[in-house]
């Protein structure tokens, strides 16, 4: 004997089908902005490709970019190499600005302007719930941002790859503030946070200009805080002895000074601000210093720092998304 049980509603497919209509409307209404974003993506890729082609066409006699005889006493890189390094040195900052621009677009034209003008009402009266309306405005820019920025990260890393073995590369080191955020998943975390913060600010104030301004302030504060305290996201390495300063060109030096027999760290600025009639080394010795130390992040810490920063950004983004839906539900049901 068989029993018939009522089938449960397929909630997994119900949500995508409910979002399909709002997504189509969203893409159609903001197609000019999408084309502009695609143009920025192509321009960014084109710049990196052009710089690599320029370096490849330069008359370099050695693999490290030297235009003088290899192994000679003089090292002179090609103008194409030094200029390309200068252009690429702030690529990570540019990617962060693009991520912030996505948040500004979400806060202003995508959400707050509709709430301010009341153009959201026809959509809500056509069987589109406020939650689905907001979900579409979060999902579309988030997906496009991840796809576009992932492509830019890959191309940017490929551009920086040209400086492998370049002995005088001081502008494109992995931990430099203009490089680090744009060479790993951290910039994707910034982009998702920008989308979430833009949405939250929009539903909170429901005024386009105010929402954009508030989004810029919040994203700027988060970015500045992480850039300032990034070195604390992973334990540093302590190196002592006469070769403490030889930490490697791609390492991130956090602090240097001298160390006492008991392990206490003494910092140079303590003696620099002391009695200027006394030699700084003598000042450190008087304080009990017996050797040098360096506190730093080796290149092996690059990925742990990237992943921890990305995790923090994703956690903040999740909180902002949750808050945005709760505010929308409280205001509009």
C-alpha positions as CSV (number, residue, x, y, z in Angstrom):
1,X,0.0,0.0,0.0
2,X,1.5,3.3,-1.0
3,X,0.9,6.6,0.6
4,X,0.7,9.9,-1.2
5,X,2.5,12.9,0.5
6,X,2.1,16.4,-0.6
7,X,5.3,17.7,-2.2
8,X,7.1,20.5,-0.4
9,X,7.5,23.7,-2.3
10,X,10.9,24.0,-4.0
11,X,12.3,27.0,-2.2
12,X,15.6,26.7,-3.8
13,X,14.2,27.4,-7.3
14,X,11.6,29.7,-6.0
15,X,14.0,32.4,-5.0
16,X,16.0,32.5,-8.3
17,X,12.7,32.7,-10.3
18,X,11.5,35.5,-8.1
19,X,14.7,37.4,-8.7
20,X,14.8,36.8,-12.4
21,X,12.3,39.6,-13.2
22,X,13.9,42.3,-11.0
23,X,17.3,41.4,-12.4
24,X,16.2,41.8,-16.0
25,X,14.6,45.1,-15.2
26,X,17.7,46.2,-13.4
27,X,20.0,45.3,-16.2
28,X,17.8,47.1,-18.7
29,X,17.4,50.3,-16.7
30,X,21.1,50.6,-16.0
31,X,22.6,49.3,-19.2
32,X,24.6,52.6,-19.7
33,X,26.3,52.2,-16.4
34,X,27.1,48.5,-17.2
35,X,28.6,49.5,-20.5
36,X,30.7,52.2,-18.7
37,X,31.9,49.5,-16.3
38,X,32.8,47.2,-19.2
39,X,34.7,50.1,-20.8
40,X,36.7,50.7,-17.6
41,X,37.5,47.0,-17.4
42,X,38.8,46.9,-21.0
43,X,40.8,50.1,-20.5
44,X,42.5,48.7,-17.4
45,X,43.4,45.5,-19.2
46,X,44.6,47.5,-22.2
47,X,46.9,49.6,-20.1
48,X,48.6,46.6,-18.5
49,X,48.9,44.8,-21.8
50,X,50.4,48.0,-23.4
51,X,52.9,48.4,-20.6
52,X,54.0,44.8,-21.0
53,X,54.3,45.2,-24.7
54,X,56.4,48.3,-24.2
55,X,58.8,46.5,-21.9
56,X,59.1,43.6,-24.3
57,X,60.0,46.0,-27.2
58,X,62.7,47.8,-25.1
59,X,66.3,47.2,-26.0
60,X,67.3,45.4,-22.9
61,X,70.5,43.4,-23.0
62,X,69.7,41.3,-19.9
63,X,66.7,39.5,-18.5
64,X,66.6,41.8,-15.5
65,X,66.1,44.9,-17.7
66,X,69.7,46.1,-17.8
67,X,70.6,48.0,-21.0
68,X,74.3,47.8,-20.2
69,X,76.4,44.7,-20.6
70,X,75.3,41.9,-18.3
71,X,77.4,41.5,-15.1
72,X,79.0,44.9,-15.5
73,X,79.6,47.4,-12.6
74,X,76.8,49.6,-13.8
75,X,73.2,48.7,-13.8
76,X,70.8,50.9,-15.9
77,X,67.2,49.7,-16.5
78,X,65.4,50.7,-19.6
79,X,63.1,53.7,-19.5
80,X,60.2,51.4,-20.4
81,X,60.8,49.3,-17.3
82,X,61.1,52.2,-14.9
83,X,58.1,54.0,-16.4
84,X,56.0,50.8,-16.3
85,X,56.9,50.2,-12.7
86,X,55.8,53.8,-11.8
87,X,52.5,53.3,-13.5
88,X,51.8,49.9,-11.9
89,X,53.0,50.9,-8.4
90,X,49.5,52.2,-7.5
91,X,47.5,49.6,-9.3
92,X,46.1,48.2,-6.1
93,X,44.9,51.7,-5.1
94,X,43.1,52.1,-8.4
95,X,41.3,48.7,-7.9
96,X,40.2,49.8,-4.4
97,X,38.9,53.1,-5.9
98,X,37.0,51.0,-8.5
99,X,35.5,48.9,-5.7
100,X,34.5,52.1,-3.9
101,X,32.9,53.4,-7.1
102,X,30.7,50.3,-7.2
103,X,29.5,51.1,-3.7
104,X,28.8,54.7,-4.7
105,X,26.7,53.5,-7.6
106,X,24.7,51.1,-5.4
107,X,24.1,53.7,-2.8
108,X,23.0,56.4,-5.2
109,X,21.5,55.6,-8.6
110,X,20.7,52.0,-7.9
111,X,18.8,52.2,-4.5
112,X,18.6,55.6,-2.9
113,X,17.4,57.4,-6.0
114,X,14.6,55.0,-6.5
115,X,13.6,55.3,-2.8
116,X,13.8,59.1,-3.0
117,X,11.8,59.4,-6.2
118,X,9.3,56.6,-5.4
119,X,9.9,54.7,-8.6
120,X,10.2,51.5,-6.5
121,X,6.4,51.4,-5.9
122,X,5.4,50.0,-9.3
123,X,7.8,47.1,-8.9
124,X,6.5,46.3,-5.4
125,X,2.9,46.3,-6.6
126,X,3.7,43.8,-9.3
127,X,4.3,40.8,-7.0
128,X,7.9,41.8,-6.3
129,X,8.5,41.9,-2.6
130,X,10.8,44.5,-1.0
131,X,13.2,41.8,0.0
132,X,13.5,40.5,-3.6
133,X,13.8,44.0,-4.9
134,X,16.7,44.7,-2.6
135,X,18.2,41.2,-3.2
136,X,18.4,41.9,-6.9
137,X,20.1,45.2,-6.3
138,X,22.7,43.5,-4.2
139,X,23.2,40.4,-6.3
140,X,23.8,42.0,-9.7
141,X,26.5,44.5,-8.7
142,X,28.1,42.0,-6.4
143,X,28.4,39.3,-9.2
144,X,29.6,41.8,-11.8
145,X,32.1,43.3,-9.4
146,X,33.6,39.9,-8.5
147,X,33.8,38.8,-12.2
148,X,35.3,42.1,-13.4
149,X,37.7,42.6,-10.5
150,X,38.9,39.0,-10.7
151,X,39.9,39.6,-14.3
152,X,41.7,42.8,-13.4
153,X,43.5,41.1,-10.5
154,X,44.8,38.4,-12.8
155,X,45.9,40.9,-15.5
156,X,47.5,43.2,-12.8
157,X,49.5,40.3,-11.3
158,X,50.6,39.3,-14.8
159,X,51.8,42.9,-15.3
160,X,53.8,42.8,-12.1
161,X,55.2,39.5,-13.0
162,X,57.5,41.3,-15.4
163,X,59.5,42.7,-12.5
164,X,60.7,39.3,-11.3
165,X,64.5,39.5,-10.7
166,X,64.5,43.3,-11.2
167,X,67.2,44.2,-8.6
168,X,66.2,47.8,-8.2
169,X,62.5,47.4,-7.9
170,X,61.4,49.6,-5.0
171,X,57.9,50.5,-6.2
172,X,56.3,47.1,-6.9
173,X,57.1,45.0,-3.8
174,X,54.2,42.7,-2.7
175,X,53.6,44.5,0.7
176,X,53.6,48.1,-0.7
177,X,50.3,49.9,0.2
178,X,49.6,50.6,-3.5
179,X,50.2,47.0,-4.5
180,X,49.0,44.6,-1.7
181,X,45.2,45.2,-1.8
182,X,45.0,44.7,-5.6
183,X,46.9,41.5,-6.0
184,X,44.7,39.1,-4.0
185,X,41.2,38.4,-2.8
186,X,41.2,41.4,-0.4
187,X,40.0,43.7,-3.2
188,X,37.0,41.4,-3.8
189,X,36.2,41.7,-0.1
190,X,36.4,45.5,-0.5
191,X,34.0,45.3,-3.5
192,X,31.4,43.2,-1.7
193,X,31.7,45.4,1.4
194,X,31.2,48.5,-0.9
195,X,28.0,46.9,-2.3
196,X,26.7,46.0,1.2
197,X,27.5,49.4,2.7
198,X,26.0,51.3,-0.2
199,X,22.8,49.4,0.1
200,X,22.7,49.9,3.9
201,X,23.3,53.6,3.6
202,X,20.7,53.9,0.9
203,X,17.9,52.3,2.8
204,X,18.8,54.2,6.0
205,X,18.8,57.7,4.6
206,X,16.8,57.3,1.3
207,X,18.5,60.3,-0.2
208,X,20.9,59.7,-3.0
209,X,23.5,62.4,-2.3
210,X,23.5,61.8,1.5
211,X,23.7,58.0,0.9
212,X,26.7,58.4,-1.5
213,X,28.5,60.7,0.9
214,X,27.9,58.4,3.9
215,X,29.1,55.4,1.8
216,X,32.3,57.2,0.9
217,X,33.0,58.1,4.5
218,X,32.4,54.5,5.8
219,X,34.4,52.8,3.1
220,X,37.2,55.3,3.5
221,X,37.3,54.7,7.3
222,X,37.4,50.9,6.8
223,X,40.1,51.2,4.2
224,X,42.3,53.5,6.2
225,X,41.9,51.5,9.4
226,X,42.9,48.2,7.7
227,X,45.8,49.9,5.9
228,X,47.1,51.3,9.2
229,X,46.7,48.2,11.2
230,X,47.3,45.5,8.5
231,X,50.6,44.4,10.1
232,X,48.6,43.2,13.2
233,X,46.5,40.8,11.2
234,X,49.1,38.1,11.4
235,X,51.9,37.5,14.0
236,X,55.2,39.0,12.9
237,X,58.6,37.3,12.9
238,X,61.3,38.5,15.3
239,X,64.9,38.4,14.1
240,X,67.9,39.2,16.3
241,X,71.6,39.4,15.9
242,X,74.1,41.3,13.7
243,X,72.2,40.4,10.5
244,X,68.8,41.4,11.9
245,X,68.3,44.0,9.2
246,X,68.8,41.5,6.3
247,X,65.2,40.5,6.1
248,X,65.0,40.3,2.3
249,X,63.7,42.8,-0.4
250,X,60.2,41.5,-0.5
251,X,59.7,41.3,3.3
252,X,57.7,43.9,5.2
253,X,59.7,45.5,7.9
254,X,57.4,46.5,10.8
255,X,59.9,47.8,13.4
256,X,63.6,47.8,14.2
257,X,65.7,48.6,17.2
258,X,67.9,46.9,19.8
259,X,67.2,44.2,22.4
260,X,68.4,43.8,25.9
261,X,69.7,40.6,27.6
262,X,66.2,40.2,29.2
263,X,64.5,40.4,25.8
264,X,63.1,43.9,26.2
265,X,62.9,45.8,22.9
266,X,64.4,49.3,22.7
267,X,63.4,51.5,19.8
268,X,65.5,54.1,18.1
269,X,63.0,56.9,18.5
270,X,63.3,56.6,22.2
271,X,66.9,57.8,21.9
272,X,66.3,60.1,19.0
273,X,64.1,62.1,21.3
274,X,66.5,61.9,24.2
275,X,69.5,64.2,25.0
276,X,70.8,65.1,21.6
277,X,74.4,65.6,23.0
278,X,74.6,61.8,23.5
279,X,75.3,59.5,20.6
280,X,72.2,57.4,19.8
281,X,74.2,54.1,19.9
282,X,75.6,55.1,23.3
283,X,72.1,55.9,24.5
284,X,70.9,52.5,23.5
285,X,73.9,50.8,25.2
286,X,73.2,52.8,28.4
287,X,69.7,51.4,28.4
288,X,71.1,47.8,28.3
289,X,71.0,47.0,24.6
290,X,73.2,44.1,23.5
291,X,72.1,43.5,19.9
292,X,69.8,44.5,17.1
293,X,66.4,43.2,16.3
294,X,63.9,43.4,13.4
295,X,60.2,42.7,13.5
296,X,58.8,41.9,10.1
297,X,56.5,39.9,7.8
298,X,58.4,37.6,5.4
299,X,57.0,37.0,2.0
300,X,55.4,33.7,3.3
301,X,52.9,35.9,5.3
302,X,51.5,37.4,2.1
303,X,48.6,34.9,1.7
304,X,47.7,34.7,5.5
305,X,47.5,38.5,5.6
306,X,45.4,38.6,2.4
307,X,43.0,35.9,3.7
308,X,42.6,37.4,7.1
309,X,41.8,40.8,5.7
310,X,39.4,39.3,3.2
311,X,37.6,37.5,6.0
312,X,37.2,40.7,8.0
313,X,35.8,42.5,5.0
314,X,33.4,39.6,4.2
315,X,32.2,39.5,7.8
316,X,31.5,43.3,7.7
317,X,29.8,42.9,4.4
318,X,27.5,40.2,5.8
319,X,26.6,42.3,8.8
320,X,25.8,45.3,6.5
321,X,23.6,43.1,4.3
322,X,21.7,41.8,7.3
323,X,21.2,45.3,8.6
324,X,20.0,46.5,5.2
325,X,17.3,43.9,5.0
326,X,16.2,44.5,8.6
327,X,16.0,48.2,8.0
328,X,14.0,47.7,4.8
329,X,11.6,45.3,6.6
330,X,11.1,47.7,9.4
331,X,10.4,50.6,7.1
332,X,8.4,48.9,4.4
333,X,7.3,45.5,5.8
